[in-house]
């Protein structure tokens, strides 16, 4: 059985593989490259994995993050986490199975606290942050922790829009694109890529879309929530620049939090970042806690490193 086939079976039984690392999710996000996985065993039992996505640029093969995948990195079964001698051995085994890439770049899951074996192999690390709301089982306490300015914006938006779920993925994509257009940024993924991504999430019962619409059926804002067994993730969003004053985007964040709590029964809501000051302020005003995660990388090709620096 191939490593990918073993990993597919593993994802069916491991208790908390993040949605971003599920085999079906990686299948849908691997356009322009392919994914594979390193596997580590304990007494003939698969206990640790390291999925990775790789691309080819000229003569260089490199590992990077595919579209829509916020985090990857090593996954170790819960019983082996924090048992450092055992965990170090498993991580070293996974690292040793990686192909010799021109470069390796991954955002590790926020729950992956141990990157020391990567350091021993000359990888480097930067700390980034996401923002998480925990304790969603006590939603009134979460609501009480929201900044009063956010509360006002939510009330203002409720007077102008209602929240629905029945609009199409294509309509979501168009609203999402407007936010990039407003900033003069190229859309980072095509409609075909998003359609494939959405279809995989829908087939696996792991997404919900939210649309804030007014009496004329104009879409002010849209949000895209995904989830796994541990958390819900505020994955994508967009606003109509001409209708942003309604505050509908803020309302949709709160509606997504409520959905994660009341419908999904989850305890954690993850904003998937951001490092941008203006965005960070909103996350904190919702009461979210700054949560670190590791960006781990290594260049094995000086020529590829120089090429990337020139391109940037």
Backbone bond lengths (Angstrom), bond angles and torsions (degrees), N, CA, C in turn:
res aa  C-N    CA-C-N  psi(-1)  N-CA   C-N-CA  omega(-1)  CA-C   N-CA-C  phi
1 X - - - 1.469 - - 1.521 109.42 -
2 X 1.332 117.21 133.62 1.461 120.84 -179.58 1.518 111.26 -67.20
3 X 1.332 115.48 163.16 1.462 120.06 178.47 1.524 110.57 -60.40
4 X 1.342 117.54 -40.59 1.461 120.12 -179.66 1.527 111.26 -65.72
5 X 1.325 117.25 -38.61 1.463 120.17 178.41 1.531 110.80 -65.90
6 X 1.329 116.26 -40.92 1.470 119.41 176.65 1.524 110.85 -63.36
7 X 1.329 115.75 -38.31 1.459 119.86 -179.63 1.532 111.29 -67.09
8 X 1.330 116.65 -38.15 1.461 119.43 177.52 1.534 110.17 -59.40
9 X 1.322 116.11 -43.84 1.460 119.43 177.86 1.525 111.32 -65.12
10 X 1.323 116.43 -39.81 1.464 121.74 -179.93 1.531 110.88 -60.64
11 X 1.329 116.32 -41.90 1.472 120.17 -178.83 1.527 112.00 -63.02
12 X 1.322 117.19 -23.43 1.462 120.88 179.68 1.524 112.09 -75.27
13 X 1.337 116.90 -22.27 1.462 119.92 -173.74 1.530 114.16 -117.05
14 X 1.330 118.09 -26.32 1.469 120.20 179.90 1.529 109.20 -64.17
15 X 1.331 117.77 140.31 1.470 119.46 -168.40 1.515 116.56 -73.37
16 X 1.335 118.65 -26.93 1.463 118.17 -170.98 1.527 112.94 -147.28
17 X 1.329 117.22 42.15 1.465 119.73 173.14 1.533 107.80 -66.38
18 X 1.332 119.11 123.73 1.466 120.46 -179.10 1.525 111.98 -60.60
19 X 1.321 115.94 152.31 1.458 120.26 -179.62 1.528 111.49 -55.93
20 X 1.333 117.86 -35.86 1.463 121.65 -177.56 1.524 112.53 -64.18
21 X 1.322 117.24 -22.01 1.458 121.94 -176.34 1.526 112.78 -105.07
22 X 1.328 117.49 0.66 1.457 119.35 177.24 1.528 109.74 -64.52
23 X 1.311 116.91 143.07 1.463 120.56 -176.68 1.526 111.58 -58.88
24 X 1.327 117.52 -42.16 1.470 119.88 -179.88 1.525 111.72 -65.04
25 X 1.324 116.61 -33.42 1.468 120.94 178.66 1.530 109.75 -67.84
26 X 1.322 116.66 -45.43 1.460 120.69 179.16 1.525 111.26 -65.32
27 X 1.322 117.43 -36.84 1.464 120.38 175.44 1.530 110.72 -54.95
28 X 1.324 115.74 -43.86 1.464 120.42 -174.92 1.521 113.07 -75.74
29 X 1.327 117.63 -18.96 1.469 121.28 -173.23 1.523 113.45 -106.88
30 X 1.313 117.86 6.85 1.465 120.16 -169.50 1.525 114.43 -97.74
31 X 1.309 117.42 21.21 1.463 119.61 176.70 1.527 110.15 -61.69
32 X 1.314 116.33 135.51 1.461 121.09 -179.31 1.512 113.87 87.59
33 X 1.322 116.99 -0.05 1.461 121.37 179.16 1.514 109.23 -166.69
34 X 1.307 116.79 -152.80 1.460 121.49 178.15 1.519 108.10 -153.91
35 X 1.316 116.03 162.72 1.453 119.89 177.24 1.519 109.79 -118.50
36 X 1.301 114.48 155.28 1.464 122.01 175.80 1.516 107.04 -147.92
37 X 1.313 117.27 -175.74 1.460 119.41 -173.90 1.521 110.09 -152.98
38 X 1.330 115.82 141.90 1.461 122.68 169.74 1.528 107.88 -96.27
39 X 1.330 116.57 145.91 1.463 122.15 -174.73 1.523 110.40 -129.20
40 X 1.334 116.69 140.87 1.464 121.74 176.81 1.523 109.26 -128.02
41 X 1.334 114.88 138.63 1.461 121.39 -173.80 1.523 111.33 -117.42
42 X 1.317 114.17 154.11 1.457 123.07 172.17 1.527 106.44 -130.83
43 X 1.326 116.55 111.43 1.467 121.55 -179.00 1.530 111.39 52.76
44 X 1.323 115.58 50.97 1.468 123.37 177.93 1.520 113.91 66.81
45 X 1.304 117.37 14.44 1.459 121.78 178.28 1.517 108.97 -114.25
46 X 1.324 117.89 129.07 1.459 122.15 178.72 1.525 109.41 -71.17
47 X 1.335 116.99 120.27 1.470 120.09 -173.89 1.527 113.69 -128.31
48 X 1.336 118.47 -11.22 1.455 120.55 -179.15 1.527 109.13 -149.54
49 X 1.326 116.15 145.16 1.460 121.56 -176.84 1.522 110.46 -141.20
50 X 1.316 115.34 156.62 1.464 121.26 175.16 1.529 108.25 -142.36
51 X 1.346 117.34 88.42 1.461 119.56 175.71 1.529 110.25 -73.64
52 X 1.317 116.75 149.15 1.463 121.36 178.70 1.524 109.20 -149.85
53 X 1.311 114.69 152.55 1.462 123.56 178.90 1.520 107.81 -112.30
54 X 1.329 117.05 134.80 1.458 119.06 -177.75 1.528 111.16 -132.72
55 X 1.320 114.41 150.04 1.459 122.91 -179.03 1.528 109.12 -131.40
56 X 1.320 114.30 168.72 1.462 120.77 177.38 1.523 108.77 -120.71
57 X 1.317 116.29 130.79 1.465 121.88 174.67 1.523 106.96 -129.18
58 X 1.353 116.67 102.96 1.454 119.86 -174.61 1.519 109.69 59.48
59 X 1.320 117.91 -127.80 1.473 120.08 179.45 1.529 113.53 -82.68
60 X 1.331 117.69 -1.11 1.460 121.14 -171.95 1.533 111.50 -101.47
61 X 1.311 116.25 129.65 1.464 122.13 170.03 1.522 107.66 -106.54
62 X 1.315 117.24 130.66 1.466 120.50 -175.18 1.518 110.06 -142.52
63 X 1.325 115.46 152.44 1.466 122.76 178.58 1.515 109.05 -100.27
64 X 1.327 116.28 133.21 1.454 120.68 -176.79 1.523 108.86 -149.04
65 X 1.328 117.52 -173.20 1.457 122.20 179.12 1.533 109.25 -96.47
66 X 1.320 117.83 125.36 1.462 119.73 178.02 1.525 111.66 -76.21
67 X 1.330 117.88 164.26 1.469 120.23 176.35 1.523 111.27 -56.30
68 X 1.319 115.62 144.41 1.460 124.81 176.11 1.532 114.04 72.76
69 X 1.331 117.95 -0.94 1.471 120.90 179.91 1.522 108.16 -103.72
70 X 1.313 116.09 104.14 1.462 120.28 -177.32 1.520 111.35 -74.52
71 X 1.357 116.58 -40.67 1.461 121.06 -176.42 1.519 110.46 -137.56
72 X 1.338 115.39 146.92 1.460 122.98 169.65 1.532 107.35 -135.78
73 X 1.315 116.71 -136.76 1.457 118.77 176.19 1.506 113.81 96.84
74 X 1.327 116.20 -176.72 1.463 120.70 -176.55 1.524 112.26 -72.58
75 X 1.313 114.38 140.60 1.464 121.59 173.64 1.528 107.97 -120.94
76 X 1.321 116.75 127.92 1.467 123.23 178.94 1.519 107.92 -122.51
77 X 1.305 117.01 135.74 1.463 119.75 178.12 1.529 110.57 -55.09
78 X 1.332 117.64 144.91 1.471 121.08 -173.65 1.522 114.74 -51.91
79 X 1.317 117.65 -36.58 1.468 119.70 -175.46 1.524 113.06 -67.02
80 X 1.350 117.61 -17.14 1.465 120.95 -179.03 1.531 112.62 -102.71
81 X 1.307 117.57 -5.63 1.464 120.64 -178.86 1.522 110.55 -74.34
82 X 1.312 115.78 135.72 1.450 120.62 177.99 1.512 114.56 81.97
83 X 1.330 116.90 -11.64 1.463 120.22 172.67 1.531 105.00 -86.74
84 X 1.333 116.18 88.14 1.457 120.37 -160.66 1.521 114.09 -58.61
85 X 1.302 117.79 -44.96 1.460 118.68 -178.36 1.519 110.91 -59.07
86 X 1.327 116.57 -45.09 1.456 120.99 179.69 1.527 110.81 -69.24
87 X 1.330 116.16 -45.21 1.464 120.18 -178.79 1.529 111.20 -62.96
88 X 1.333 117.16 -42.54 1.467 120.20 177.47 1.522 110.88 -59.07
89 X 1.317 117.05 -43.15 1.460 120.25 -179.66 1.519 112.10 -63.01
90 X 1.317 116.65 -41.64 1.461 120.35 179.13 1.526 111.51 -66.05
91 X 1.330 116.79 -42.96 1.466 120.00 179.44 1.526 111.04 -65.43
92 X 1.324 116.55 -40.32 1.463 119.34 177.85 1.525 111.31 -62.66
93 X 1.327 116.44 -37.72 1.466 119.85 177.69 1.534 110.68 -64.72
94 X 1.322 116.98 -41.59 1.459 120.56 178.77 1.529 111.43 -63.99
95 X 1.327 116.36 -45.43 1.462 120.37 -179.67 1.528 110.25 -60.96
96 X 1.317 115.78 -39.99 1.456 119.81 -178.36 1.518 113.80 -64.70
97 X 1.319 117.70 -19.96 1.470 121.19 179.50 1.522 113.23 -88.80
98 X 1.323 118.30 -9.55 1.460 120.01 -178.68 1.526 110.43 -65.93
99 X 1.320 118.16 137.96 1.465 119.93 172.31 1.525 110.20 -61.99
100 X 1.310 116.05 163.05 1.468 120.29 176.71 1.531 107.63 -80.78
101 X 1.312 115.24 96.99 1.456 121.28 179.28 1.524 110.52 -88.95
102 X 1.333 116.21 154.78 1.461 120.15 170.66 1.524 109.94 -63.18
103 X 1.326 115.33 -33.89 1.464 121.13 176.17 1.514 109.12 -154.56
104 X 1.326 115.39 152.20 1.462 122.42 176.60 1.518 107.10 -130.04
105 X 1.339 117.31 124.60 1.466 121.11 -179.53 1.524 108.63 -139.75
106 X 1.315 116.47 124.22 1.461 121.23 177.52 1.528 111.27 -145.29
107 X 1.332 114.73 143.89 1.459 121.33 164.39 1.524 107.30 -91.27
108 X 1.327 116.69 118.29 1.461 120.16 178.17 1.529 110.04 -77.77
109 X 1.334 115.60 155.58 1.456 120.24 175.59 1.543 109.90 -59.48
110 X 1.331 117.97 147.95 1.468 119.36 174.93 1.523 113.29 -56.86
111 X 1.329 117.36 -24.99 1.463 120.97 -179.63 1.532 112.63 -82.35
112 X 1.330 118.08 -8.50 1.467 121.59 179.31 1.524 108.75 -86.91
113 X 1.314 116.35 95.57 1.463 121.37 -172.46 1.521 113.83 -92.62
114 X 1.322 118.18 -9.17 1.462 121.05 -172.80 1.532 110.24 -118.02
115 X 1.320 116.79 105.70 1.466 119.95 175.67 1.535 110.68 -114.29
116 X 1.339 116.78 11.02 1.458 120.68 -173.66 1.536 113.17 -57.13
117 X 1.327 120.49 -43.34 1.471 118.42 177.85 1.529 113.35 -60.45
118 X 1.318 117.21 -27.78 1.467 119.89 175.33 1.537 109.75 -69.83
119 X 1.317 116.02 -39.09 1.468 120.46 176.17 1.529 110.64 -60.31
120 X 1.307 115.30 -41.05 1.476 118.90 179.29 1.529 111.68 -63.48
121 X 1.331 116.47 -23.82 1.472 120.62 179.36 1.534 111.57 -98.52
122 X 1.329 117.64 21.06 1.458 124.48 175.53 1.529 114.60 70.59
123 X 1.327 117.73 19.86 1.458 119.81 168.59 1.526 108.49 -75.41
124 X 1.317 115.87 159.79 1.458 121.71 177.35 1.528 108.97 -118.89
125 X 1.322 115.05 166.46 1.459 119.59 -173.36 1.519 110.79 -145.60
126 X 1.327 115.99 139.94 1.463 123.41 167.72 1.518 107.83 -123.19
127 X 1.314 116.64 144.96 1.457 121.45 178.66 1.518 109.94 -95.08
128 X 1.325 116.02 124.73 1.462 122.78 173.75 1.527 108.11 -114.24
129 X 1.336 115.57 175.90 1.467 119.10 -177.34 1.523 111.72 -133.26
130 X 1.311 114.23 140.18 1.443 121.57 161.94 1.528 107.04 -112.07
131 X 1.321 116.29 -179.83 1.465 120.73 -179.33 1.514 108.49 -132.89
132 X 1.328 115.63 128.59 1.456 121.14 -173.32 1.529 112.10 -126.34
133 X 1.322 114.25 138.49 1.460 121.94 168.95 1.522 107.49 -102.26
134 X 1.308 116.74 119.49 1.447 121.98 177.26 1.536 109.89 -107.43
135 X 1.312 115.61 166.19 1.459 119.26 178.62 1.512 114.31 75.64
136 X 1.343 117.97 31.66 1.458 120.33 -179.34 1.520 112.83 -65.21
137 X 1.325 117.88 -15.98 1.466 120.02 176.89 1.526 111.06 -65.76
138 X 1.322 115.99 -18.32 1.466 121.08 174.46 1.530 108.15 -113.55
139 X 1.313 115.59 67.34 1.461 121.88 -173.48 1.533 113.72 -58.30
140 X 1.342 120.03 -37.17 1.467 118.66 177.09 1.536 112.86 -58.76
141 X 1.329 116.97 -35.47 1.463 119.54 177.90 1.527 110.81 -69.56
142 X 1.337 116.13 -37.69 1.462 119.90 175.77 1.518 109.89 -62.12
143 X 1.314 116.66 -45.82 1.467 120.92 -179.99 1.524 111.15 -62.57
144 X 1.323 116.58 -37.43 1.468 119.99 179.80 1.526 111.96 -66.07
145 X 1.333 116.98 -23.19 1.458 120.50 -179.10 1.507 114.82 -87.12
146 X 1.339 117.33 1.64 1.465 120.78 -179.36 1.525 110.16 -79.17
147 X 1.315 116.05 137.03 1.457 122.76 178.14 1.538 110.86 -58.27
148 X 1.327 116.98 143.91 1.468 120.09 -175.44 1.519 112.69 -64.40
149 X 1.339 117.92 -29.34 1.464 119.84 176.40 1.521 110.91 -65.62
150 X 1.321 116.46 -38.37 1.457 120.50 176.44 1.529 109.79 -65.37
151 X 1.315 116.91 -40.79 1.464 120.47 178.07 1.531 110.94 -58.68
152 X 1.347 116.23 -43.48 1.459 120.52 179.93 1.527 110.90 -63.26
153 X 1.325 115.75 -41.71 1.464 119.44 179.57 1.528 111.39 -63.50
154 X 1.329 116.28 -38.43 1.459 119.98 179.05 1.531 110.12 -64.59
155 X 1.324 116.45 -45.38 1.468 120.08 179.26 1.526 111.32 -63.80
156 X 1.306 117.14 -40.79 1.468 121.59 177.98 1.528 110.71 -61.17
157 X 1.325 116.53 -44.40 1.466 120.65 -178.50 1.524 110.90 -65.59
158 X 1.322 117.84 -38.47 1.466 120.99 -179.04 1.529 112.48 -62.71
159 X 1.324 116.71 -24.19 1.465 120.40 178.05 1.527 112.21 -78.04
160 X 1.344 116.60 -13.83 1.467 119.96 -174.32 1.528 113.81 -116.49
161 X 1.322 117.43 -25.17 1.465 119.81 -174.93 1.526 110.11 -136.98
162 X 1.322 114.80 163.28 1.459 121.83 170.51 1.524 107.28 -123.02
163 X 1.327 117.09 159.58 1.460 122.17 -176.39 1.523 109.28 -104.90
164 X 1.339 115.53 127.70 1.466 121.63 178.95 1.524 108.78 -130.53
165 X 1.340 114.99 167.58 1.465 120.45 -177.74 1.523 113.48 -124.18
166 X 1.329 118.06 -4.23 1.453 120.33 -165.78 1.528 114.93 -89.74
167 X 1.310 119.01 -2.49 1.461 120.00 178.56 1.536 108.95 -68.87
168 X 1.321 115.65 162.38 1.462 120.55 -170.69 1.526 112.34 -85.97
169 X 1.342 116.97 161.71 1.471 120.10 172.30 1.522 112.71 -57.10
170 X 1.322 116.95 -36.25 1.472 119.80 178.31 1.517 110.73 -62.76
171 X 1.323 117.71 -40.54 1.464 121.07 177.55 1.525 110.79 -65.97
172 X 1.341 116.55 -38.18 1.467 117.81 175.53 1.518 110.74 -61.72
173 X 1.315 116.94 -46.57 1.468 120.97 -178.23 1.525 110.85 -57.47
174 X 1.330 117.33 -41.39 1.465 120.46 -178.80 1.530 111.24 -64.80
175 X 1.330 117.52 -40.14 1.467 120.07 177.36 1.523 110.36 -69.16
176 X 1.315 117.23 -42.55 1.461 122.47 176.49 1.532 110.70 -56.31
177 X 1.324 116.15 -43.17 1.472 121.37 -179.23 1.526 111.80 -64.02
178 X 1.338 117.14 -33.71 1.468 120.02 -178.91 1.532 111.60 -60.69
179 X 1.323 117.36 -33.72 1.465 119.70 179.07 1.523 111.60 -66.86
180 X 1.332 117.33 -37.09 1.463 120.45 175.99 1.521 110.63 -70.83
181 X 1.342 116.53 -40.93 1.466 120.27 178.82 1.524 110.80 -60.33
182 X 1.331 116.40 -41.21 1.470 120.66 -179.01 1.527 111.95 -59.73
183 X 1.333 116.14 -34.57 1.462 121.00 -179.00 1.529 113.33 -90.46
184 X 1.340 116.00 1.19 1.451 119.44 -178.49 1.505 113.57 70.87
185 X 1.342 116.91 27.69 1.463 122.01 -177.78 1.521 110.39 -106.27
186 X 1.320 115.76 145.77 1.456 120.42 174.92 1.518 109.66 -70.37
187 X 1.304 116.82 141.42 1.460 121.08 176.11 1.531 108.43 -63.86
188 X 1.341 118.69 125.87 1.474 120.28 -173.54 1.528 114.35 -77.45
189 X 1.315 118.24 -5.88 1.456 121.07 179.40 1.527 108.28 -150.12
190 X 1.308 115.77 149.51 1.461 121.82 -178.86 1.525 110.52 -82.88
191 X 1.326 115.32 167.52 1.456 119.62 174.61 1.529 110.38 -60.57
192 X 1.327 117.38 -40.61 1.468 120.40 179.84 1.527 111.17 -61.00
193 X 1.343 117.27 -40.61 1.467 120.67 177.46 1.522 110.97 -64.36
194 X 1.330 115.91 -45.91 1.464 118.97 -179.26 1.524 111.10 -65.50
195 X 1.327 116.78 -40.41 1.462 120.26 -179.78 1.527 110.96 -59.97
196 X 1.332 116.57 -42.49 1.465 120.78 178.49 1.529 110.59 -65.46
197 X 1.317 116.25 -42.28 1.466 122.69 178.20 1.523 110.76 -60.73
198 X 1.324 115.76 -48.57 1.454 121.07 -178.63 1.524 111.36 -63.60
199 X 1.330 116.53 -41.53 1.466 119.95 -178.84 1.530 111.36 -61.87
200 X 1.338 116.96 -39.46 1.469 120.21 178.73 1.519 111.13 -65.83
201 X 1.323 117.18 -43.57 1.458 120.61 179.52 1.522 111.01 -65.74
202 X 1.329 117.36 -42.40 1.457 120.74 179.53 1.527 110.67 -63.67
203 X 1.330 116.80 -42.43 1.463 120.87 -179.19 1.524 112.03 -63.45
204 X 1.333 116.20 -28.01 1.464 120.85 -179.06 1.533 112.62 -100.83
205 X 1.323 116.84 11.42 1.458 120.75 176.77 1.506 113.44 58.73
206 X 1.343 116.73 44.96 1.468 120.01 -172.33 1.520 113.44 -129.96
207 X 1.325 117.52 25.28 1.456 118.41 176.69 1.528 111.51 -151.75
208 X 1.335 114.66 154.55 1.460 122.49 171.99 1.519 107.95 -144.19
209 X 1.327 115.76 139.21 1.458 121.17 176.61 1.525 109.28 -105.07
210 X 1.326 115.58 146.34 1.456 123.30 179.16 1.533 108.15 -125.90
211 X 1.337 116.28 132.64 1.455 121.03 177.64 1.528 108.94 -128.49
212 X 1.318 116.32 131.56 1.453 121.86 174.60 1.528 107.49 -99.87
213 X 1.332 116.34 113.73 1.465 121.05 -174.99 1.522 109.76 -123.90
214 X 1.339 115.11 149.49 1.462 120.01 179.50 1.532 110.33 -97.30
215 X 1.330 116.66 -172.76 1.465 121.16 -175.94 1.520 112.37 -64.55
216 X 1.327 117.38 -22.33 1.460 122.34 177.96 1.526 112.64 -92.08
217 X 1.318 116.00 8.99 1.471 122.97 -179.73 1.525 113.13 66.13
218 X 1.314 116.44 21.19 1.455 120.02 172.86 1.528 109.26 -77.78
219 X 1.325 116.73 135.48 1.458 120.86 178.40 1.525 109.01 -87.33
220 X 1.325 116.81 113.86 1.461 121.57 177.60 1.530 111.01 -79.65
221 X 1.327 116.07 -45.55 1.464 121.81 -176.76 1.522 109.19 -147.93
222 X 1.326 114.40 158.31 1.456 120.40 176.44 1.522 108.72 -141.35
223 X 1.318 116.72 148.72 1.467 122.02 179.48 1.522 108.76 -139.55
224 X 1.330 114.86 151.42 1.463 121.64 -174.47 1.520 107.85 -131.11
225 X 1.319 115.55 111.79 1.461 122.41 -176.51 1.529 109.56 -105.54
226 X 1.347 116.38 134.58 1.454 121.43 173.37 1.529 108.20 -126.10
227 X 1.350 116.40 167.81 1.466 117.53 -176.50 1.512 111.66 -159.72
228 X 1.328 113.84 164.16 1.459 123.41 169.05 1.523 107.01 -132.60
229 X 1.313 118.06 -159.83 1.467 120.35 -176.83 1.524 112.91 -76.33
230 X 1.331 116.45 -15.02 1.462 120.17 -174.89 1.530 114.02 -102.67
231 X 1.334 116.79 -34.12 1.455 119.43 -170.29 1.515 111.16 -155.97
232 X 1.319 115.47 159.79 1.457 122.87 167.37 1.524 107.69 -104.35
233 X 1.323 116.53 146.71 1.464 121.47 -173.95 1.528 109.34 -124.97
234 X 1.330 115.00 127.03 1.473 120.66 176.34 1.523 106.68 -78.26
235 X 1.319 115.39 88.13 1.453 123.39 -160.46 1.524 113.38 -79.93
236 X 1.316 117.42 -50.31 1.464 122.78 -177.49 1.520 108.71 -144.36
237 X 1.326 115.60 156.99 1.463 119.42 177.56 1.518 109.42 -158.75
238 X 1.314 115.79 169.67 1.462 120.56 177.55 1.509 110.59 -166.39
239 X 1.321 115.67 158.34 1.466 122.72 179.20 1.517 109.49 -135.35
240 X 1.303 115.43 149.90 1.462 120.43 168.09 1.524 107.36 -79.81
241 X 1.331 119.38 117.71 1.477 120.49 -176.27 1.526 113.27 -56.81
242 X 1.312 117.78 -29.48 1.461 120.64 -178.60 1.524 112.57 -77.56
243 X 1.332 117.42 -11.22 1.464 121.08 -174.20 1.527 112.57 -124.55
244 X 1.316 117.66 15.61 1.463 120.99 -174.12 1.521 113.23 -67.87
245 X 1.321 117.40 -23.97 1.464 120.00 -175.66 1.521 113.34 -66.18
246 X 1.321 117.23 -13.90 1.463 119.08 -179.72 1.523 112.43 -70.30
247 X 1.331 117.44 -17.78 1.465 120.33 -177.23 1.511 113.57 75.50
248 X 1.343 116.89 18.17 1.462 120.70 -175.86 1.523 112.39 -63.96
249 X 1.335 117.44 -31.49 1.461 119.84 179.46 1.518 112.36 -61.15
250 X 1.330 116.57 -39.23 1.464 121.51 177.68 1.526 110.44 -66.53
251 X 1.332 116.03 -41.84 1.454 120.04 178.07 1.529 111.28 -59.49
252 X 1.336 116.90 -41.63 1.458 119.74 -177.93 1.526 112.35 -66.88
253 X 1.322 117.02 -32.87 1.465 118.79 174.95 1.527 109.73 -59.60
254 X 1.331 116.02 -47.45 1.459 119.49 -179.26 1.530 111.34 -64.85
255 X 1.327 117.34 -39.86 1.456 120.26 177.99 1.529 110.99 -63.58
256 X 1.330 117.58 -36.43 1.459 121.01 177.65 1.525 110.98 -68.21
257 X 1.327 116.99 -39.06 1.464 120.96 176.82 1.530 109.98 -62.60
258 X 1.318 117.02 -45.56 1.459 120.91 178.26 1.528 111.29 -61.54
259 X 1.302 116.71 -40.53 1.466 120.93 179.04 1.531 110.62 -62.29
260 X 1.335 115.63 -43.99 1.465 120.13 179.11 1.523 110.84 -59.95
261 X 1.314 116.47 -38.00 1.458 120.94 -178.57 1.521 112.53 -79.35
262 X 1.329 116.17 -54.50 1.466 121.35 -168.79 1.529 113.84 -82.39
263 X 1.322 117.09 -34.50 1.466 120.28 -177.55 1.526 111.63 -95.69
264 X 1.335 115.59 -45.94 1.462 119.83 -176.20 1.529 113.12 -86.57
265 X 1.328 117.24 -21.98 1.459 120.43 179.96 1.513 113.45 69.83
266 X 1.328 116.99 28.67 1.459 121.28 -178.78 1.517 111.28 -92.97
267 X 1.322 115.97 155.74 1.461 121.34 -178.26 1.513 113.07 -97.53
268 X 1.337 117.68 -13.77 1.470 121.13 -172.09 1.522 110.56 -129.87
269 X 1.333 114.91 136.57 1.466 122.90 174.74 1.522 107.33 -122.63
270 X 1.320 116.21 121.48 1.466 121.91 -175.70 1.525 109.41 -111.39
271 X 1.334 115.65 128.86 1.458 121.12 -178.43 1.532 113.25 -82.14
272 X 1.330 118.62 -3.83 1.481 122.72 -175.69 1.534 111.52 55.76
273 X 1.290 119.71 49.41 1.456 123.62 -179.36 1.524 108.63 105.38
274 X 1.332 117.10 -171.03 1.446 125.53 24.69 1.529 109.12 -131.54
275 X 1.340 116.34 170.35 1.455 121.84 176.23 1.534 111.65 -89.49
276 X 1.318 118.09 -3.40 1.464 121.65 -178.96 1.528 110.09 -78.49
277 X 1.333 118.50 132.08 1.472 120.62 -174.68 1.520 114.24 -55.63
278 X 1.329 117.54 -45.80 1.464 120.10 -176.65 1.522 111.32 -66.09
279 X 1.323 116.85 -37.16 1.463 120.81 179.27 1.522 110.23 -72.97
280 X 1.323 116.54 -41.32 1.464 121.37 179.45 1.526 110.99 -57.29
281 X 1.309 117.20 -39.45 1.472 120.61 -178.44 1.527 110.91 -61.27
282 X 1.331 116.50 -41.75 1.469 119.77 179.36 1.515 110.52 -64.07
283 X 1.330 117.26 -43.13 1.465 120.67 -179.81 1.530 110.34 -58.46
284 X 1.316 115.79 -45.83 1.460 120.21 -178.33 1.528 110.86 -66.53
285 X 1.326 117.30 -36.57 1.465 120.13 179.54 1.526 112.44 -66.74
286 X 1.307 116.69 -20.26 1.466 120.26 172.73 1.530 111.65 -82.88
287 X 1.331 117.02 -2.62 1.450 120.75 179.68 1.510 114.11 91.38
288 X 1.335 117.47 7.99 1.458 120.40 -177.98 1.527 110.96 -70.58
289 X 1.310 115.36 149.54 1.462 123.04 -177.14 1.529 109.09 -100.31
290 X 1.317 116.38 131.69 1.459 121.32 176.23 1.527 109.49 -62.55
291 X 1.337 115.55 126.52 1.458 121.47 -174.77 1.525 109.40 -129.61
292 X 1.328 119.26 119.93 1.466 120.76 -176.09 1.519 113.07 -77.92
293 X 1.322 114.58 151.57 1.461 121.00 166.91 1.517 108.01 -143.64
294 X 1.328 116.66 160.44 1.458 122.29 -173.13 1.530 111.70 -100.35
295 X 1.315 115.85 132.64 1.456 121.91 164.09 1.523 106.11 -98.79
296 X 1.324 116.49 116.11 1.464 122.47 -173.51 1.527 108.09 -114.86
297 X 1.329 116.63 130.96 1.455 119.03 -177.33 1.520 111.60 -148.36
298 X 1.348 113.26 162.67 1.455 120.58 176.70 1.525 108.48 -159.00
299 X 1.337 116.04 135.15 1.464 121.59 172.05 1.526 108.33 -101.69
300 X 1.317 115.55 126.48 1.464 120.99 173.00 1.525 111.89 -102.35
301 X 1.333 116.04 -10.10 1.460 121.49 179.68 1.519 109.31 -123.59
302 X 1.323 115.20 115.05 1.466 119.46 177.28 1.527 110.65 -63.88
303 X 1.318 117.03 -35.81 1.460 120.42 -179.87 1.527 110.80 -64.58
304 X 1.346 117.10 -41.86 1.455 120.13 179.13 1.525 110.86 -67.23
305 X 1.321 116.79 -38.67 1.474 120.71 177.67 1.520 110.56 -60.68
306 X 1.322 116.79 -46.05 1.468 120.64 179.29 1.527 111.11 -64.04
307 X 1.329 116.70 -39.82 1.465 120.78 178.25 1.520 110.82 -60.90
308 X 1.321 117.32 -43.29 1.469 120.48 179.50 1.530 111.61 -66.05
309 X 1.318 116.40 -38.11 1.470 119.51 178.84 1.521 110.81 -65.64
310 X 1.337 116.66 -38.84 1.456 120.40 179.03 1.539 110.46 -66.40
311 X 1.315 116.61 -40.18 1.469 120.66 -179.14 1.527 112.20 -67.69
312 X 1.342 115.91 -29.06 1.466 118.72 -178.90 1.513 112.38 -86.36
